[in-house]
């Protein structure tokens, strides 16, 4: 059985939570700092931002990111002014 939604749902991404410029800057930092290809760093930072959104919305402060997403979180934390905002 397949379930079909009556109205389409827009996909949301972690990258939509910050400006495109900040997303690129943090992703490039992640790639350089952790030795990832830029294409991987883009996905890592996207998922790190999604993780932070879920953690903030649910107040589930006992959550931790996966080992794959952790470099993206650390990359964003190191951009402290943007992270605080």
C-alpha positions in Angstrom: 0.0 0.0 0.0 1.3 3.5 -0.8 0.3 6.6 1.0 -0.1 9.8 -1.0 -0.3 13.2 0.4 -3.1 15.4 -0.9 -0.8 18.5 -1.0 2.9 18.4 -1.7 5.2 19.0 1.2 8.2 21.2 0.6 11.4 19.5 1.6 13.4 21.4 4.1 17.2 21.3 4.5 19.5 22.3 7.3 21.2 24.7 4.8 17.9 26.7 4.6 18.5 27.8 8.3 21.4 30.1 7.4 22.4 32.4 4.6 23.9 30.8 1.5 27.1 32.7 2.2 27.4 31.4 5.8 26.6 27.8 4.6 29.4 27.9 2.0 31.8 29.5 4.5 31.2 26.8 7.1 31.2 24.0 4.5 34.5 25.2 3.1 36.0 25.4 6.6 34.7 21.8 7.4 36.3 20.5 4.2 39.7 22.1 4.9 39.7 21.5 8.7 38.6 17.8 8.6 40.0 16.8 5.2 36.6 16.2 3.5 35.9 16.7 -0.2 33.7 19.8 -0.5 30.8 17.7 -1.8 30.9 15.7 1.5 31.4 18.8 3.6 28.2 20.3 2.1 26.2 17.3 3.2 27.8 17.1 6.6 27.1 20.8 7.4 23.6 20.5 6.0 22.9 17.6 8.4 24.7 19.4 11.3 22.3 22.3 10.9 19.3 20.0 10.7 20.5 18.3 13.9 20.8 21.7 15.7 17.3 22.6 14.6 15.8 19.4 15.9 17.8 19.7 19.1 16.6 23.3 19.7 13.0 22.6 18.8 12.7 19.5 21.0 14.9 20.8 23.8 16.5 17.4 23.7 19.9 18.6 25.0 21.0 15.0 25.6 21.2 14.3 21.9 24.5 14.0 20.2 25.3 14.1 16.4 26.6 11.0 14.7 30.4 10.7 14.1 29.8 11.7 10.5 27.9 14.9 11.4 30.1 16.0 14.3 32.7 17.8 12.1 29.9 19.9 10.7 28.7 20.9 14.2 32.2 21.7 15.3 32.8 23.8 12.1 29.7 25.8 12.9 30.6 26.2 16.6 33.9 27.7 15.5 32.1 30.5 13.7 31.0 31.7 17.1 29.1 34.9 16.2 26.9 33.1 13.6 26.5 30.1 15.9 25.3 32.4 18.8 22.8 34.1 16.5 
